Amino acid sequence: MQLGQIIRNFSEEAVAADALLSCGDLTLLARIGSTADRFDETVGEYAAGAVRRFANSASSEDWLALMNTVERTDDPGFRCLTHMLHWSLKRDEAQGTVSHVGCSCGGGGGCT
């Protein structure tokens, strides 16, 4: 499945949870749930925001790492998504409960 289609479906919480379960990483899903709760977001909102934060704030080295990851998989959409989620979680878990850096809304819950 293409990444854009996966992200478009994140507005429906059940669909977002199913898509994230399809990544095959239950620990990742638990981390997303916990971090989303801290920011007063749904799992789908957090995941969609994580992709936007990566797009807005990732360094050249981060993008190169993403390209290397995507080149080595049979399912680039899900692999790209998990890479971006791990990147965003690492930063969000380190910063605590302050606004998301790189969101178009400036932070907090419901970031778009």
C-alpha positions as a Markdown table, in Angstrom:
| # | Residue | x | y | z |
|---|---|---|---|---|
| 1 | Met | 0.0 | 0.0 | 0.0 |
| 2 | Gln | 1.2 | 3.5 | -0.7 |
| 3 | Leu | 2.1 | 5.8 | 2.2 |
| 4 | Gly | -0.3 | 8.5 | 1.1 |
| 5 | Gln | -3.2 | 6.1 | 1.2 |
| 6 | Ile | -2.2 | 4.8 | 4.6 |
| 7 | Ile | -2.0 | 8.3 | 6.1 |
| 8 | Arg | -5.3 | 9.4 | 4.5 |
| 9 | Asn | -7.0 | 6.6 | 6.4 |
| 10 | Phe | -5.6 | 7.8 | 9.8 |
| 11 | Ser | -8.6 | 10.0 | 10.4 |
| 12 | Glu | -10.6 | 6.9 | 11.3 |
| 13 | Glu | -9.2 | 5.6 | 14.6 |
| 14 | Ala | -10.0 | 1.9 | 13.9 |
| 15 | Val | -8.4 | 2.1 | 10.5 |
| 16 | Ala | -5.3 | 3.8 | 11.9 |
| 17 | Ala | -4.9 | 1.1 | 14.6 |
| 18 | Asp | -5.2 | -1.6 | 11.9 |
| 19 | Ala | -2.7 | 0.0 | 9.7 |
| 20 | Leu | -0.2 | 0.4 | 12.6 |
| 21 | Leu | -0.8 | -3.2 | 13.6 |
| 22 | Ser | 0.0 | -4.2 | 10.0 |
| 23 | Cys | 3.5 | -2.8 | 10.6 |
| 24 | Gly | 4.0 | -5.9 | 12.8 |
| 25 | Asp | 5.5 | -4.1 | 15.8 |
| 26 | Leu | 3.4 | -4.2 | 18.9 |
| 27 | Thr | 6.0 | -2.3 | 20.9 |
| 28 | Leu | 5.8 | 0.5 | 18.4 |
| 29 | Leu | 2.0 | 0.6 | 18.6 |
| 30 | Ala | 2.2 | 0.8 | 22.4 |
| 31 | Arg | 4.8 | 3.6 | 22.3 |
| 32 | Ile | 2.6 | 5.5 | 19.9 |
| 33 | Gly | -0.5 | 5.1 | 22.1 |
| 34 | Ser | 1.4 | 6.3 | 25.2 |
| 35 | Thr | 2.9 | 9.3 | 23.4 |
| 36 | Ala | -0.4 | 10.2 | 21.7 |
| 37 | Asp | -2.1 | 10.2 | 25.1 |
| 38 | Arg | 0.6 | 12.6 | 26.5 |
| 39 | Phe | -0.1 | 15.0 | 23.7 |
| 40 | Asp | -3.9 | 14.5 | 23.9 |
| 41 | Glu | -4.1 | 13.0 | 20.4 |
| 42 | Thr | -5.6 | 9.9 | 19.0 |
| 43 | Val | -3.2 | 7.3 | 17.6 |
| 44 | Gly | -4.1 | 8.3 | 14.1 |
| 45 | Glu | -3.5 | 12.0 | 14.8 |
| 46 | Tyr | -0.1 | 11.3 | 16.3 |
| 47 | Ala | 0.9 | 9.0 | 13.4 |
| 48 | Ala | -0.1 | 11.6 | 10.8 |
| 49 | Gly | 1.6 | 14.3 | 12.7 |
| 50 | Ala | 4.7 | 12.2 | 13.0 |
| 51 | Val | 4.9 | 12.0 | 9.2 |
| 52 | Arg | 4.5 | 15.8 | 8.9 |
| 53 | Arg | 7.1 | 16.4 | 11.6 |
| 54 | Phe | 9.6 | 14.2 | 9.7 |
| 55 | Ala | 8.8 | 16.0 | 6.4 |
| 56 | Asn | 9.2 | 19.4 | 8.0 |
| 57 | Ser | 12.2 | 18.8 | 10.4 |
| 58 | Ala | 14.3 | 15.8 | 9.3 |
| 59 | Ser | 17.9 | 16.4 | 8.4 |
| 60 | Ser | 19.5 | 15.3 | 5.2 |
| 61 | Glu | 21.0 | 12.4 | 7.1 |
| 62 | Asp | 17.6 | 11.4 | 8.3 |
| 63 | Trp | 16.2 | 11.4 | 4.8 |
| 64 | Leu | 19.2 | 9.4 | 3.6 |
| 65 | Ala | 18.6 | 6.8 | 6.3 |
| 66 | Leu | 14.9 | 6.7 | 5.2 |
| 67 | Met | 15.9 | 6.1 | 1.6 |
| 68 | Asn | 18.3 | 3.3 | 2.6 |
| 69 | Thr | 15.5 | 1.7 | 4.6 |
| 70 | Val | 13.0 | 1.9 | 1.8 |
| 71 | Glu | 15.4 | 0.5 | -0.7 |
| 72 | Arg | 15.7 | -2.7 | 1.3 |
| 73 | Thr | 12.1 | -3.7 | 1.7 |
| 74 | Asp | 9.2 | -5.3 | -0.2 |
| 75 | Asp | 6.7 | -3.0 | 1.4 |
| 76 | Pro | 8.1 | 0.6 | 1.2 |
| 77 | Gly | 4.9 | 2.3 | 2.4 |
| 78 | Phe | 4.8 | 0.6 | 5.8 |
| 79 | Arg | 8.6 | 0.6 | 6.2 |
| 80 | Cys | 8.7 | 4.4 | 5.5 |
| 81 | Leu | 5.9 | 4.9 | 8.0 |
| 82 | Thr | 7.6 | 2.9 | 10.7 |
| 83 | His | 10.9 | 4.8 | 10.1 |
| 84 | Met | 9.1 | 8.2 | 10.4 |
| 85 | Leu | 7.3 | 7.0 | 13.5 |
| 86 | His | 10.4 | 5.9 | 15.2 |
| 87 | Trp | 12.1 | 9.2 | 14.3 |
| 88 | Ser | 9.3 | 11.2 | 15.8 |
| 89 | Leu | 8.8 | 9.1 | 18.9 |
| 90 | Lys | 12.5 | 9.4 | 19.7 |
| 91 | Arg | 12.2 | 13.2 | 19.7 |
| 92 | Asp | 8.8 | 13.3 | 21.4 |
| 93 | Glu | 9.8 | 10.9 | 24.2 |
| 94 | Ala | 13.0 | 13.0 | 24.8 |
| 95 | Gln | 11.1 | 16.4 | 25.0 |
| 96 | Gly | 8.3 | 15.4 | 27.3 |
| 97 | Thr | 4.9 | 17.1 | 27.0 |
| 98 | Val | 5.7 | 20.3 | 25.2 |
| 99 | Ser | 4.3 | 21.2 | 21.8 |
| 100 | His | 5.4 | 19.2 | 18.7 |
| 101 | Val | 8.1 | 20.9 | 16.8 |
| 102 | Gly | 7.4 | 20.9 | 13.1 |
| 103 | Cys | 3.7 | 20.7 | 13.1 |
| 104 | Ser | 1.8 | 23.3 | 11.1 |
| 105 | Cys | -0.4 | 24.2 | 14.1 |
| 106 | Gly | 2.5 | 25.0 | 16.5 |
| 107 | Gly | 1.9 | 22.0 | 18.8 |
| 108 | Gly | -0.5 | 20.4 | 21.2 |
| 109 | Gly | -3.3 | 18.0 | 20.6 |
| 110 | Gly | -5.1 | 17.9 | 17.3 |
| 111 | Cys | -2.1 | 19.0 | 15.4 |
| 112 | Thr | -2.7 | 19.3 | 11.6 |
